[in-house]
Amino acid sequence: MAQSSVVLDEAAVERAIARMAHEVLERLHIPPLASNTALSVVGVRTGGVWLGRRLSERLLEYAGVAISFSEVNISSFRDDRPRSAVVDAAGVDQRFPAEGGVVILVDDVIQSGRTARAALEAILSTYRPQLIQLAVLVDRGHRELPICPDYVGKNLPSALSEYVAVSPQGVTIHRA
């Protein structure tokens, strides 16, 4: 029989997003109402999109910083799936900012690091930002590549056999 446990409820997800937004502003030394900051948030389709939007909203709320938000589709940049599985090769949303800005790449969960690697490759295939940082709501561990997130909502060591479900309503871990 499968077991499920709630790791973060909806309020805890919102607190984690708020904390990550404050960390971004602090680490990047962005003062309130900084109009000259070229900051972009890029959500990895699909799980990173809602999270990236929420992070963008918090950054705007806390610092009054104009944020460019876009999405990145990594399907054609995956190295862990056969090329025949690629259906949509749209790449980076065209609302992506001009060269030289700061990009916060956002995904819901990091595990092996392969999704983040594919997203980096997708972004760098088209643009040359000054800095790219990674924000994730959940870090499960189990890295296969040397990729470490800069901002983490919750470290959640888990077994590979477990499934972690992340949504705006919360984070749940499912055990077989």
Secondary structure, DSSP 8 states (H G I E B T S, - for coil): --EEEEEEEHHHHHHHHHHHHHHHHHHTT--TT-TT--EEEEEETTHHHHHHHHHHHHHHHHH---EEEEEE--GGG-SSS-GGG------B-TT---TT-EEEEEEEEESSSHHHHHHHHHHHTT---SEEEEEEEEE----SSS---SEEEEE----TT-EEEEETTEEEEEE-
